[in-house]
């Protein structure tokens, strides 16, 4: 059986990316690269429905997942690796009249269907939430729910507080939030900007 190289996640929030101006975080996926023989997990860097040609032509197979923690994503890749190996063992590159594309054999298609079933994907590519526990998913808090307006007093923020200290405060706030729920990892979209804004307000008052 063809070996699969798993590229493990190295950061708890590696799959989380929330672009400014967007209502939600970017979708996440596990990708099987037929040419490289590798599995990786990532977030969709494109806003909208655009995909690279390598995905459109089938060489990189993407399977939607929730925004999992790094540990959960690595665990899931280990779980589907035997199925991914069967996909790698049964595909070919062909000319479709316009482009070189990947064509899966019957065994590969069956293995890919097993991957999708394991991830809880229905025909529309949704429904996987019921296959993952809250502890597997990165919990995103909005700024109003994560802050109380007294952070400057609670954490000793002043006009001279360094960027490094603000980063430490942000990390503590997110750790505390993670302890409030089922997820082991939390993020707060806009928290860094919020804390810098408090510092800037204090600087104006002292000017």
Protein Blocks (a to p, Z undefined) as FASTA:
>chain_A
ZZddddddfbfklmgccdehiabdcdddddddfklopacddddfbgcjbdcfklmnopac
cdddddddfklmmmmmmmmmmmmmmmmmoccdddehjaccddddfklmmmmmmmmmmnop
afkopaklmmpcfklpccdddfklmpgolmmmmnopafklcfklmmmmmmmmmmmmmmmm
mbfbdcdehklmmmmmmmmmmmmmmZZ
